[in-house]
Amino acid sequence: MSGWKPMETAPRDGSHFLVHYVDLVDEYDEDDRLIARSVLKPGIGVAHQSDVFGLMDIPWQGRIVQGRRYTHWHPLPAPPKWRP
């Protein structure tokens, strides 16, 4: 993961950054039958963290994902230049 940094070095000033995470989930088939337990599902999102609230995914979906493990962070790229 070139350029990715360990989570313990992520900014705590409320600024946004990319996060790499791994969810530990159960998988179900189309009939809602359990087919696998504790499957690792990686993902990338945007988050921010502060000393008061801890780490929060953006956009906040009103729930905490059980088993989510944040592994690395990366600064957001510069926004595109805009001209009217």
CORTA-V920772 format. One record per residue. SS is DSSP state (alpha for helix, beta for strand, coil for the rest). PSI is psi in whole degrees, -180 to 180 (NA if undefined). Layout:
# CORTA-V920772
SS_PSI / SS_PSI
This chain:
# CORTA-V920772
coil_83 / coil_128 / coil_-11 / coil_143 / beta_156 / beta_145 / alpha_-32 / alpha_-12 / alpha_5 / coil_147 / coil_146 / coil_23 / beta_9 / beta_-2 / beta_155 / beta_150 / beta_164 / beta_145 / beta_142 / beta_133 / beta_165 / beta_124 / beta_143 / beta_106 / beta_160 / beta_145 / beta_143 / beta_152 / coil_-177 / coil_-18 / coil_14 / coil_31 / coil_137 / beta_127 / beta_-19 / beta_140 / beta_145 / beta_54 / beta_135 / beta_123 / beta_108 / beta_158 / beta_167 / beta_138 / beta_-174 / beta_138 / beta_172 / beta_158 / beta_151 / beta_163 / coil_-23 / coil_-50 / coil_-12 / beta_-157 / beta_131 / beta_131 / beta_150 / beta_131 / coil_148 / coil_128 / coil_9 / coil_13 / coil_153 / coil_132 / coil_118 / coil_136 / coil_3 / coil_131 / beta_117 / beta_128 / beta_-38 / beta_163 / beta_161 / beta_139 / beta_149 / coil_148 / coil_162 / coil_144 / coil_158 / coil_153 / coil_134 / coil_134 / coil_132 / coil_NA
